Amino acid sequence: MTSYTNIALGLKKSREAYPYKRAVVYPAGRDRAGRVLYSQMTFTQLDRESDRLAFGLERIGIIRGTRTILMVRPGMEFFIIVFAMFKVGAIPVVVDPGMGLGRMLQCLEEGRPVAFIGIEKAHLLRKIKPRYFKSVKHWVTVGNRWFWGGYTLDQLLAGPYKLYSHAKTTRDETAAIVFTTGSTGPAKGVVYTHGNFEAQIRQIQEYFRIEPDEIDLPTFPLFALFDPALGMTAVIPDMDPTKPAKANPRKIIEAIENHGVTNMFASPALLNRLGKYGREHQIKLPS
């Protein structure tokens, strides 16, 4: 008997359980006094926006099984795009920009992508280095589209809201391809199935005893995707995720204190920097 599952189902469940709870919180700037201004989306908003985008992706040919390069900064658009892709059954191909330009381009080419969703700088890169993107047929710009054609994210989000029925993906079906940095050898494309994601969510829930009022600070964008499926609020930190060892500890502490963060995922390099700063300034984080 075929077993169906889709990581996007977790978002649907979170919307049903906590419709008005914050799903994603993002630092959008600062006021004159230097206080952080936050942008946020509830689980209902995230589910509706990703439904809307799922229809848009389908409309231009990004469908079930379409390998799609994703080069978008952590933030609202990142969450909307990835969950829309899961809903249609498209496959995000994610590369860590921290691995360096040459290696990154090689990984993108090896991913055999058919579609490309990225910010303006990413599209500029593929125009400068076209030979690495020969297999790509569909282009979507997050931001302003200039001379490179394709569609904009805003165009795909346009139109009235309709409920989207997610693809009936199987447990063994590829959900995402994530390239490692290659710090211990050649960069490798790790295949995640929908079954992998479902098992990881279940293990995280059980092992860390995740409660409904949890607030997470994920410093690695891909791991942030588990939060909506777990019913957790994801607070996106003000940092460059490709350079965790250079993160400003004051900004990390600021986010923890502003939102009462209860969980944090970070690399040893970032935690070491944060710990040293906290010890030197006698800062404690009771939440």
Beta strands, then each sheet from edge to edge (+ up, - down):
strand 1: 22-30
strand 2: 36-42
strand 3: 67-71
strand 4: 91-95
strand 5: 115-119
strand 6: 138-142
strand 7: 151-152
strand 8: 174-179
strand 9: 189-193
strand 10: 215-218
strand 11: 233-235
strand 12: 263-265
sheet 1: 2+ 1- 11- 10- 12-
sheet 2: 7+ 6+ 5+ 3+ 4+ 8+ 9-
end
